[in-house]
Amino acid sequence: MNYRHAFHAGNVADVHKHVILLAVLDYLLQKPKPILYLDTHAGRGEYDLRSAEAERSNEWQYGIGRVLNVQFNSPALRRYQHIVRELQSQLRSTHVYPGSPLIAHSVLRDMDRRVLVEAHAEECVALRKCMRQQHELNLTINDGDGYHALRAYLPPKEKRGMVLIDPPFEASDEFIQLQQGLKTAAERWPTGVYCLWYPLKAGGLVNPFYAALKQSGLTKLLLLELWVRPIDTPLGLNGSGLLIMNPPWQLDVHMRTALNELLPTLAPEGQGGVRVQWLVS
Ligand SMILES: C[S@@+](CC[C@H](N)C(=O)[O-])C[C@H]1O[C@@H](n2cnc3c(N)ncnc32)[C@H](O)[C@@H]1O
């Protein structure tokens, strides 16, 4: 496992993912009943944007660096800006970017349960340290495999909640693992809300993933994609997608507005695009 999210924290893909993560959580938190938040590939929780890793590629400058001070209209974008700023002020630094565990934690209530899984030993130690500072009660941190966690923690006793599956895409069969992971999880807990992250790169690597999901028998699958340069540009990450199973009501409508408003800020050269589409409705 060589992947370190510190090189990429706060980049375009993180902004896209975390805007949607917050929108999904906000919807689930409307009811006064506890939920489970399961983050199968949690990362280290917070990232120093002045670290050697972050400075090597400065990816955050094209992501959160472009987004934080823009005057947006979309409530989802304003909410995201507000939460990131609040966490930065809590962490006493504008050079810190919060990862998914911290972003989720900042909106979850005491009664909600957090399960964070991070397989990389050093990252997991950092995650424990980060979450300790949050005085967290209703929290499990697991240093095992994120896909195994789908079997271990689902279905949850709360019967409501969401699962974020955000793997590093180091393994050549990650798309297959992702699709099989969703199938396993959905068999155990068909009514959960699932958010699966995937990269958009040249070569149509994502096409067999769409095809397998279409044939899987799973329903209510929504694609929320954003790219900042033409999708067939060779080398590198051109954009990212989140596949949402059982999306909250009208998430497609709200995210179409939000992502279209976000696009010109993240792709000022006008080479990007947004796709909000039901893969299976
Ligand atoms: C893309 S990063 C996660 C970013 C995080 N979800 C966020 O949004 O802030 C993927 C993480 O998965 C971890 N990882 C790699 N293989 C894993 C596995 N099999 N199970 C759990 N975590 C794994 C990596 O160490 C890395 O920290």
PDBQT file of the ligand as one rigid body, heavy atoms in Angstrom, charges set to zero:
ROOT
HETATM    1  C1  LIG A 301      -8.805   8.081  -0.982  1.00  0.00    +0.000 C 
HETATM    2  S1  LIG A 301      -8.131   7.800   0.587  1.00  0.00    +0.000 S 
HETATM    3  C2  LIG A 301      -9.456   8.135   1.680  1.00  0.00    +0.000 C 
HETATM    4  C3  LIG A 301      -9.842   9.571   1.790  1.00  0.00    +0.000 C 
HETATM    5  C4  LIG A 301     -10.955   9.853   2.766  1.00  0.00    +0.000 C 
HETATM    6  N1  LIG A 301     -12.099   8.982   2.559  1.00  0.00    +0.000 N 
HETATM    7  C5  LIG A 301     -11.413  11.294   2.664  1.00  0.00    +0.000 C 
HETATM    8  O1  LIG A 301     -12.337  11.599   1.878  1.00  0.00    +0.000 OA
HETATM    9  O2  LIG A 301     -10.859  12.145   3.379  1.00  0.00    +0.000 OA
HETATM   10  C6  LIG A 301      -8.084   6.036   0.670  1.00  0.00    +0.000 C 
HETATM   11  C7  LIG A 301      -7.565   5.486   1.983  1.00  0.00    +0.000 C 
HETATM   12  O3  LIG A 301      -7.785   4.071   2.004  1.00  0.00    +0.000 OA
HETATM   13  C8  LIG A 301      -6.705   3.445   2.700  1.00  0.00    +0.000 C 
HETATM   14  N2  LIG A 301      -6.732   2.030   2.307  1.00  0.00    +0.000 N 
HETATM   15  C9  LIG A 301      -6.062   1.414   1.306  1.00  0.00    +0.000 A 
HETATM   16  N3  LIG A 301      -6.468   0.134   1.211  1.00  0.00    +0.000 NA
HETATM   17  C10 LIG A 301      -7.411  -0.061   2.159  1.00  0.00    +0.000 A 
HETATM   18  C11 LIG A 301      -8.225  -1.173   2.540  1.00  0.00    +0.000 A 
HETATM   19  N4  LIG A 301      -8.131  -2.343   1.917  1.00  0.00    +0.000 N 
HETATM   20  N5  LIG A 301      -9.096  -1.011   3.556  1.00  0.00    +0.000 NA
HETATM   21  C12 LIG A 301      -9.186   0.187   4.206  1.00  0.00    +0.000 A 
HETATM   22  N6  LIG A 301      -8.438   1.265   3.894  1.00  0.00    +0.000 NA
HETATM   23  C13 LIG A 301      -7.572   1.138   2.877  1.00  0.00    +0.000 A 
HETATM   24  C14 LIG A 301      -5.509   4.240   2.271  1.00  0.00    +0.000 C 
HETATM   25  O4  LIG A 301      -4.447   4.106   3.215  1.00  0.00    +0.000 OA
HETATM   26  C15 LIG A 301      -6.075   5.669   2.207  1.00  0.00    +0.000 C 
HETATM   27  O5  LIG A 301      -5.869   6.331   3.423  1.00  0.00    +0.000 OA
ENDROOT
TORSDOF 0
